[in-house]
Amino acid sequence: MLVKKFDEQKEIVAGDNCVLRELLSGLRDEVECRHSIAYAKVPVGQTTWKHALKTTEIYYIVAGKGTMYIGEEIEEVGPRDTIYIPPNAVQCIENIGDTELEFLAIVDPAWRAEDEVII
């Protein structure tokens, strides 16, 4: 059994400038899975940097209110919304609420630095 305690996962500033904790990775943990999952936060009034992944990514909004940008598409998002981001799509998310925007980021196959391009 693998149980990773949230508070024991290192908080970092990710390549797209959001604050994140990697919760599970098929590449870095002793598990048999292809994906990775991270918990991310965007402070009030901030926007992540435009970026693209070679892989599929899914955001699940936990708390807050945001505007999601994928290519030319723009959509307001909030708690319990799920967002599919196709491979190679230029994306960013803006916090338009009055609290931190919090979401899970699921990447398949698991996130690797060489698969991400900051625009």
Rosetta constraint file for C-alpha pairs under 8 A:
AtomPair CA 2 CA 31 HARMONIC 7.98 0.50
AtomPair CA 4 CA 8 HARMONIC 7.41 0.50
AtomPair CA 4 CA 9 HARMONIC 7.59 0.50
AtomPair CA 4 CA 23 HARMONIC 7.07 0.50
AtomPair CA 4 CA 24 HARMONIC 7.94 0.50
AtomPair CA 5 CA 9 HARMONIC 6.83 0.50
AtomPair CA 6 CA 23 HARMONIC 7.15 0.50
AtomPair CA 9 CA 21 HARMONIC 5.91 0.50
AtomPair CA 9 CA 22 HARMONIC 6.79 0.50
AtomPair CA 9 CA 23 HARMONIC 6.87 0.50
AtomPair CA 10 CA 21 HARMONIC 5.85 0.50
AtomPair CA 10 CA 22 HARMONIC 7.62 0.50
AtomPair CA 11 CA 19 HARMONIC 6.70 0.50
AtomPair CA 11 CA 20 HARMONIC 5.53 0.50
AtomPair CA 11 CA 21 HARMONIC 4.83 0.50
AtomPair CA 12 CA 19 HARMONIC 5.68 0.50
AtomPair CA 12 CA 20 HARMONIC 5.44 0.50
AtomPair CA 12 CA 21 HARMONIC 6.46 0.50
AtomPair CA 13 CA 17 HARMONIC 5.60 0.50
AtomPair CA 13 CA 18 HARMONIC 5.69 0.50
AtomPair CA 13 CA 19 HARMONIC 4.57 0.50
AtomPair CA 13 CA 20 HARMONIC 6.18 0.50
AtomPair CA 14 CA 18 HARMONIC 5.50 0.50
AtomPair CA 14 CA 19 HARMONIC 6.04 0.50
AtomPair CA 14 CA 20 HARMONIC 6.26 0.50
AtomPair CA 15 CA 118 HARMONIC 7.16 0.50
AtomPair CA 16 CA 48 HARMONIC 5.38 0.50
AtomPair CA 16 CA 49 HARMONIC 4.73 0.50
AtomPair CA 16 CA 50 HARMONIC 6.90 0.50
AtomPair CA 16 CA 51 HARMONIC 6.55 0.50
AtomPair CA 16 CA 118 HARMONIC 6.66 0.50
AtomPair CA 17 CA 48 HARMONIC 5.52 0.50
AtomPair CA 17 CA 49 HARMONIC 6.19 0.50
AtomPair CA 18 CA 40 HARMONIC 6.49 0.50
AtomPair CA 18 CA 41 HARMONIC 5.90 0.50
AtomPair CA 18 CA 42 HARMONIC 5.38 0.50
AtomPair CA 18 CA 48 HARMONIC 5.80 0.50
AtomPair CA 19 CA 40 HARMONIC 5.58 0.50
AtomPair CA 19 CA 41 HARMONIC 5.16 0.50
AtomPair CA 19 CA 42 HARMONIC 6.53 0.50
AtomPair CA 20 CA 38 HARMONIC 6.52 0.50
AtomPair CA 20 CA 39 HARMONIC 5.52 0.50
AtomPair CA 20 CA 40 HARMONIC 4.26 0.50
AtomPair CA 20 CA 41 HARMONIC 6.31 0.50
AtomPair CA 21 CA 38 HARMONIC 5.50 0.50
AtomPair CA 21 CA 39 HARMONIC 5.26 0.50
AtomPair CA 21 CA 40 HARMONIC 6.56 0.50
AtomPair CA 22 CA 36 HARMONIC 7.67 0.50
AtomPair CA 22 CA 37 HARMONIC 6.22 0.50
AtomPair CA 22 CA 38 HARMONIC 4.19 0.50
AtomPair CA 22 CA 39 HARMONIC 6.42 0.50
AtomPair CA 23 CA 36 HARMONIC 7.63 0.50
AtomPair CA 23 CA 37 HARMONIC 5.61 0.50
AtomPair CA 23 CA 38 HARMONIC 5.04 0.50
AtomPair CA 23 CA 39 HARMONIC 6.79 0.50
AtomPair CA 24 CA 28 HARMONIC 7.78 0.50
AtomPair CA 24 CA 29 HARMONIC 6.61 0.50
AtomPair CA 24 CA 36 HARMONIC 5.41 0.50
AtomPair CA 24 CA 37 HARMONIC 5.32 0.50
AtomPair CA 24 CA 38 HARMONIC 6.95 0.50
AtomPair CA 25 CA 29 HARMONIC 5.51 0.50
AtomPair CA 25 CA 31 HARMONIC 7.89 0.50
AtomPair CA 25 CA 33 HARMONIC 7.84 0.50
AtomPair CA 25 CA 34 HARMONIC 7.84 0.50
AtomPair CA 25 CA 35 HARMONIC 6.22 0.50
AtomPair CA 25 CA 36 HARMONIC 4.10 0.50
AtomPair CA 25 CA 37 HARMONIC 6.49 0.50
AtomPair CA 25 CA 110 HARMONIC 6.12 0.50
AtomPair CA 25 CA 111 HARMONIC 7.74 0.50
AtomPair CA 26 CA 30 HARMONIC 7.31 0.50
AtomPair CA 26 CA 31 HARMONIC 5.95 0.50
AtomPair CA 26 CA 32 HARMONIC 6.41 0.50
AtomPair CA 26 CA 33 HARMONIC 4.96 0.50
AtomPair CA 26 CA 34 HARMONIC 5.11 0.50
AtomPair CA 26 CA 35 HARMONIC 5.53 0.50
AtomPair CA 26 CA 36 HARMONIC 5.90 0.50
AtomPair CA 26 CA 110 HARMONIC 5.95 0.50
AtomPair CA 27 CA 34 HARMONIC 7.64 0.50
AtomPair CA 27 CA 36 HARMONIC 7.88 0.50
AtomPair CA 27 CA 110 HARMONIC 6.47 0.50
AtomPair CA 34 CA 108 HARMONIC 6.17 0.50
AtomPair CA 34 CA 109 HARMONIC 5.05 0.50
AtomPair CA 34 CA 110 HARMONIC 5.74 0.50
AtomPair CA 35 CA 106 HARMONIC 6.77 0.50
AtomPair CA 35 CA 107 HARMONIC 5.42 0.50
AtomPair CA 35 CA 108 HARMONIC 4.38 0.50
AtomPair CA 35 CA 109 HARMONIC 4.77 0.50
AtomPair CA 35 CA 110 HARMONIC 4.09 0.50
AtomPair CA 35 CA 111 HARMONIC 7.40 0.50
AtomPair CA 36 CA 106 HARMONIC 5.66 0.50
AtomPair CA 36 CA 107 HARMONIC 5.27 0.50
AtomPair CA 36 CA 108 HARMONIC 6.68 0.50
AtomPair CA 36 CA 109 HARMONIC 7.22 0.50
AtomPair CA 36 CA 110 HARMONIC 4.45 0.50
AtomPair CA 36 CA 111 HARMONIC 6.09 0.50
AtomPair CA 37 CA 104 HARMONIC 6.70 0.50
AtomPair CA 37 CA 105 HARMONIC 5.53 0.50
AtomPair CA 37 CA 106 HARMONIC 4.42 0.50
AtomPair CA 37 CA 107 HARMONIC 6.45 0.50
AtomPair CA 37 CA 110 HARMONIC 7.98 0.50
AtomPair CA 38 CA 104 HARMONIC 5.59 0.50
AtomPair CA 38 CA 105 HARMONIC 5.15 0.50
AtomPair CA 38 CA 106 HARMONIC 6.57 0.50
AtomPair CA 39 CA 102 HARMONIC 7.31 0.50
AtomPair CA 39 CA 103 HARMONIC 5.92 0.50
AtomPair CA 39 CA 104 HARMONIC 4.64 0.50
AtomPair CA 39 CA 105 HARMONIC 6.37 0.50
AtomPair CA 40 CA 102 HARMONIC 5.70 0.50
AtomPair CA 40 CA 103 HARMONIC 5.33 0.50
AtomPair CA 40 CA 104 HARMONIC 6.06 0.50
AtomPair CA 40 CA 105 HARMONIC 6.98 0.50
AtomPair CA 41 CA 100 HARMONIC 6.36 0.50
AtomPair CA 41 CA 101 HARMONIC 5.48 0.50
AtomPair CA 41 CA 102 HARMONIC 4.54 0.50
AtomPair CA 41 CA 103 HARMONIC 6.56 0.50
AtomPair CA 42 CA 46 HARMONIC 6.27 0.50
AtomPair CA 42 CA 47 HARMONIC 6.97 0.50
AtomPair CA 42 CA 48 HARMONIC 7.21 0.50
AtomPair CA 42 CA 94 HARMONIC 7.58 0.50
AtomPair CA 42 CA 95 HARMONIC 6.26 0.50
AtomPair CA 42 CA 100 HARMONIC 5.81 0.50
AtomPair CA 42 CA 101 HARMONIC 5.09 0.50
AtomPair CA 42 CA 102 HARMONIC 6.65 0.50
AtomPair CA 43 CA 95 HARMONIC 6.73 0.50
AtomPair CA 43 CA 99 HARMONIC 7.37 0.50
AtomPair CA 43 CA 100 HARMONIC 4.86 0.50
AtomPair CA 43 CA 101 HARMONIC 6.49 0.50
AtomPair CA 44 CA 95 HARMONIC 5.56 0.50
AtomPair CA 44 CA 96 HARMONIC 6.85 0.50
AtomPair CA 44 CA 97 HARMONIC 6.39 0.50
AtomPair CA 44 CA 98 HARMONIC 5.93 0.50
AtomPair CA 44 CA 99 HARMONIC 5.79 0.50
AtomPair CA 44 CA 100 HARMONIC 5.41 0.50
AtomPair CA 44 CA 101 HARMONIC 7.20 0.50
AtomPair CA 45 CA 94 HARMONIC 7.24 0.50
AtomPair CA 45 CA 95 HARMONIC 5.43 0.50
AtomPair CA 45 CA 96 HARMONIC 6.00 0.50
AtomPair CA 45 CA 97 HARMONIC 7.46 0.50
AtomPair CA 46 CA 94 HARMONIC 5.93 0.50
AtomPair CA 46 CA 95 HARMONIC 5.64 0.50
AtomPair CA 47 CA 92 HARMONIC 6.87 0.50
AtomPair CA 47 CA 93 HARMONIC 5.62 0.50
AtomPair CA 47 CA 94 HARMONIC 4.04 0.50
AtomPair CA 47 CA 95 HARMONIC 6.16 0.50
AtomPair CA 48 CA 92 HARMONIC 5.33 0.50
AtomPair CA 48 CA 93 HARMONIC 5.62 0.50
AtomPair CA 48 CA 94 HARMONIC 6.49 0.50
AtomPair CA 49 CA 92 HARMONIC 5.98 0.50
AtomPair CA 49 CA 118 HARMONIC 6.96 0.50
AtomPair CA 49 CA 119 HARMONIC 7.30 0.50
AtomPair CA 50 CA 90 HARMONIC 6.27 0.50
AtomPair CA 50 CA 91 HARMONIC 5.37 0.50
AtomPair CA 50 CA 92 HARMONIC 4.94 0.50
AtomPair CA 50 CA 118 HARMONIC 6.11 0.50
AtomPair CA 50 CA 119 HARMONIC 5.28 0.50
AtomPair CA 51 CA 90 HARMONIC 5.38 0.50
AtomPair CA 51 CA 91 HARMONIC 5.52 0.50
AtomPair CA 51 CA 92 HARMONIC 6.66 0.50
AtomPair CA 51 CA 116 HARMONIC 6.97 0.50
AtomPair CA 51 CA 117 HARMONIC 5.48 0.50
AtomPair CA 51 CA 118 HARMONIC 4.28 0.50
AtomPair CA 51 CA 119 HARMONIC 5.16 0.50
AtomPair CA 52 CA 87 HARMONIC 7.50 0.50
AtomPair CA 52 CA 88 HARMONIC 5.18 0.50
AtomPair CA 52 CA 89 HARMONIC 5.39 0.50
AtomPair CA 52 CA 90 HARMONIC 4.66 0.50
AtomPair CA 52 CA 91 HARMONIC 6.14 0.50
AtomPair CA 52 CA 116 HARMONIC 5.75 0.50
AtomPair CA 52 CA 117 HARMONIC 5.32 0.50
AtomPair CA 52 CA 118 HARMONIC 6.65 0.50
AtomPair CA 52 CA 119 HARMONIC 7.55 0.50
AtomPair CA 53 CA 57 HARMONIC 7.71 0.50
AtomPair CA 53 CA 87 HARMONIC 5.87 0.50
AtomPair CA 53 CA 88 HARMONIC 5.20 0.50
AtomPair CA 53 CA 89 HARMONIC 7.00 0.50
AtomPair CA 53 CA 90 HARMONIC 7.96 0.50
AtomPair CA 53 CA 115 HARMONIC 5.52 0.50
AtomPair CA 53 CA 116 HARMONIC 4.49 0.50
AtomPair CA 53 CA 117 HARMONIC 6.44 0.50
AtomPair CA 54 CA 87 HARMONIC 4.93 0.50
AtomPair CA 54 CA 88 HARMONIC 4.91 0.50
AtomPair CA 54 CA 115 HARMONIC 5.21 0.50
AtomPair CA 54 CA 116 HARMONIC 6.54 0.50
AtomPair CA 55 CA 86 HARMONIC 7.26 0.50
AtomPair CA 55 CA 87 HARMONIC 4.58 0.50
AtomPair CA 55 CA 88 HARMONIC 6.96 0.50
AtomPair CA 55 CA 107 HARMONIC 6.77 0.50
AtomPair CA 55 CA 108 HARMONIC 6.04 0.50
AtomPair CA 55 CA 109 HARMONIC 6.36 0.50
AtomPair CA 55 CA 111 HARMONIC 7.84 0.50
AtomPair CA 55 CA 115 HARMONIC 7.10 0.50
AtomPair CA 56 CA 84 HARMONIC 7.73 0.50
AtomPair CA 56 CA 85 HARMONIC 6.08 0.50
AtomPair CA 56 CA 86 HARMONIC 5.10 0.50
AtomPair CA 56 CA 87 HARMONIC 4.77 0.50
AtomPair CA 56 CA 107 HARMONIC 5.80 0.50
AtomPair CA 56 CA 108 HARMONIC 5.43 0.50
AtomPair CA 56 CA 109 HARMONIC 7.33 0.50
AtomPair CA 57 CA 84 HARMONIC 6.32 0.50
AtomPair CA 57 CA 85 HARMONIC 5.08 0.50
AtomPair CA 57 CA 86 HARMONIC 6.60 0.50
AtomPair CA 57 CA 87 HARMONIC 7.34 0.50
AtomPair CA 57 CA 105 HARMONIC 6.75 0.50
AtomPair CA 57 CA 106 HARMONIC 5.57 0.50
AtomPair CA 57 CA 107 HARMONIC 4.47 0.50
AtomPair CA 57 CA 108 HARMONIC 6.48 0.50
AtomPair CA 58 CA 82 HARMONIC 6.93 0.50
AtomPair CA 58 CA 83 HARMONIC 5.51 0.50
AtomPair CA 58 CA 84 HARMONIC 4.73 0.50
AtomPair CA 58 CA 85 HARMONIC 5.82 0.50
AtomPair CA 58 CA 104 HARMONIC 7.92 0.50
AtomPair CA 58 CA 105 HARMONIC 5.69 0.50
AtomPair CA 58 CA 106 HARMONIC 5.07 0.50
AtomPair CA 58 CA 107 HARMONIC 6.52 0.50
AtomPair CA 59 CA 82 HARMONIC 5.68 0.50
AtomPair CA 59 CA 83 HARMONIC 5.04 0.50
AtomPair CA 59 CA 84 HARMONIC 6.75 0.50
AtomPair CA 59 CA 85 HARMONIC 7.87 0.50
AtomPair CA 59 CA 103 HARMONIC 6.26 0.50
AtomPair CA 59 CA 104 HARMONIC 5.52 0.50
AtomPair CA 59 CA 105 HARMONIC 4.69 0.50
AtomPair CA 59 CA 106 HARMONIC 6.45 0.50
AtomPair CA 60 CA 79 HARMONIC 7.92 0.50
AtomPair CA 60 CA 80 HARMONIC 6.45 0.50
AtomPair CA 60 CA 81 HARMONIC 5.84 0.50
AtomPair CA 60 CA 82 HARMONIC 4.53 0.50
AtomPair CA 60 CA 83 HARMONIC 6.45 0.50
AtomPair CA 60 CA 103 HARMONIC 5.33 0.50
AtomPair CA 60 CA 104 HARMONIC 5.05 0.50
AtomPair CA 60 CA 105 HARMONIC 6.66 0.50
AtomPair CA 61 CA 77 HARMONIC 7.50 0.50
AtomPair CA 61 CA 78 HARMONIC 5.95 0.50
AtomPair CA 61 CA 79 HARMONIC 4.91 0.50
AtomPair CA 61 CA 80 HARMONIC 5.39 0.50
AtomPair CA 61 CA 81 HARMONIC 5.42 0.50
AtomPair CA 61 CA 82 HARMONIC 6.50 0.50
AtomPair CA 61 CA 101 HARMONIC 7.79 0.50
AtomPair CA 61 CA 102 HARMONIC 6.16 0.50
AtomPair CA 61 CA 103 HARMONIC 4.25 0.50
AtomPair CA 61 CA 104 HARMONIC 6.51 0.50
AtomPair CA 62 CA 78 HARMONIC 7.67 0.50
AtomPair CA 62 CA 79 HARMONIC 5.02 0.50
AtomPair CA 62 CA 80 HARMONIC 6.04 0.50
AtomPair CA 62 CA 101 HARMONIC 7.81 0.50
AtomPair CA 62 CA 102 HARMONIC 5.34 0.50
AtomPair CA 62 CA 103 HARMONIC 4.92 0.50
AtomPair CA 62 CA 104 HARMONIC 7.12 0.50
AtomPair CA 63 CA 78 HARMONIC 6.75 0.50
AtomPair CA 63 CA 79 HARMONIC 5.02 0.50
AtomPair CA 63 CA 80 HARMONIC 8.00 0.50
AtomPair CA 63 CA 100 HARMONIC 7.38 0.50
AtomPair CA 63 CA 101 HARMONIC 5.71 0.50
AtomPair CA 63 CA 102 HARMONIC 5.02 0.50
AtomPair CA 63 CA 103 HARMONIC 6.89 0.50
AtomPair CA 64 CA 78 HARMONIC 5.97 0.50
AtomPair CA 64 CA 79 HARMONIC 6.45 0.50
AtomPair CA 64 CA 95 HARMONIC 7.53 0.50
AtomPair CA 64 CA 97 HARMONIC 6.00 0.50
AtomPair CA 64 CA 98 HARMONIC 7.60 0.50
AtomPair CA 64 CA 99 HARMONIC 5.86 0.50
AtomPair CA 64 CA 100 HARMONIC 5.86 0.50
AtomPair CA 64 CA 101 HARMONIC 4.31 0.50
AtomPair CA 64 CA 102 HARMONIC 6.28 0.50
AtomPair CA 65 CA 76 HARMONIC 7.47 0.50
AtomPair CA 65 CA 77 HARMONIC 5.93 0.50
AtomPair CA 65 CA 78 HARMONIC 4.66 0.50
AtomPair CA 65 CA 79 HARMONIC 7.28 0.50
AtomPair CA 65 CA 95 HARMONIC 6.07 0.50
AtomPair CA 65 CA 96 HARMONIC 5.72 0.50
AtomPair CA 65 CA 97 HARMONIC 4.83 0.50
AtomPair CA 65 CA 99 HARMONIC 7.97 0.50
AtomPair CA 65 CA 101 HARMONIC 6.05 0.50
AtomPair CA 66 CA 76 HARMONIC 5.74 0.50
AtomPair CA 66 CA 77 HARMONIC 5.21 0.50
AtomPair CA 66 CA 78 HARMONIC 6.32 0.50
AtomPair CA 66 CA 93 HARMONIC 6.53 0.50
AtomPair CA 66 CA 94 HARMONIC 5.25 0.50
AtomPair CA 66 CA 95 HARMONIC 4.46 0.50
AtomPair CA 66 CA 96 HARMONIC 4.98 0.50
AtomPair CA 66 CA 97 HARMONIC 6.58 0.50
AtomPair CA 66 CA 101 HARMONIC 6.80 0.50
AtomPair CA 67 CA 74 HARMONIC 6.77 0.50
AtomPair CA 67 CA 75 HARMONIC 5.64 0.50
AtomPair CA 67 CA 76 HARMONIC 4.39 0.50
AtomPair CA 67 CA 77 HARMONIC 5.88 0.50
AtomPair CA 67 CA 93 HARMONIC 5.68 0.50
AtomPair CA 67 CA 94 HARMONIC 5.08 0.50
AtomPair CA 67 CA 95 HARMONIC 6.65 0.50
AtomPair CA 67 CA 96 HARMONIC 6.71 0.50
AtomPair CA 68 CA 74 HARMONIC 5.67 0.50
AtomPair CA 68 CA 75 HARMONIC 5.31 0.50
AtomPair CA 68 CA 76 HARMONIC 6.18 0.50
AtomPair CA 68 CA 77 HARMONIC 6.71 0.50
AtomPair CA 68 CA 91 HARMONIC 7.55 0.50
AtomPair CA 68 CA 92 HARMONIC 6.26 0.50
AtomPair CA 68 CA 93 HARMONIC 4.56 0.50
AtomPair CA 68 CA 94 HARMONIC 6.53 0.50
AtomPair CA 69 CA 73 HARMONIC 5.77 0.50
AtomPair CA 69 CA 74 HARMONIC 4.72 0.50
AtomPair CA 69 CA 75 HARMONIC 6.80 0.50
AtomPair CA 69 CA 90 HARMONIC 7.95 0.50
AtomPair CA 69 CA 91 HARMONIC 5.34 0.50
AtomPair CA 69 CA 92 HARMONIC 5.34 0.50
AtomPair CA 69 CA 93 HARMONIC 6.02 0.50
AtomPair CA 70 CA 74 HARMONIC 6.61 0.50
AtomPair CA 70 CA 85 HARMONIC 7.08 0.50
AtomPair CA 70 CA 89 HARMONIC 6.27 0.50
AtomPair CA 70 CA 90 HARMONIC 5.74 0.50
AtomPair CA 70 CA 91 HARMONIC 4.47 0.50
AtomPair CA 70 CA 92 HARMONIC 6.88 0.50
AtomPair CA 71 CA 89 HARMONIC 6.00 0.50
AtomPair CA 71 CA 90 HARMONIC 5.21 0.50
AtomPair CA 71 CA 91 HARMONIC 6.30 0.50
AtomPair CA 77 CA 81 HARMONIC 6.27 0.50
AtomPair CA 85 CA 89 HARMONIC 6.71 0.50
AtomPair CA 85 CA 91 HARMONIC 7.83 0.50
AtomPair CA 90 CA 119 HARMONIC 7.92 0.50
AtomPair CA 95 CA 100 HARMONIC 7.22 0.50
AtomPair CA 95 CA 101 HARMONIC 5.74 0.50
AtomPair CA 97 CA 101 HARMONIC 7.41 0.50
AtomPair CA 107 CA 111 HARMONIC 5.72 0.50
AtomPair CA 111 CA 115 HARMONIC 7.09 0.50
AtomPair CA 112 CA 116 HARMONIC 7.18 0.50
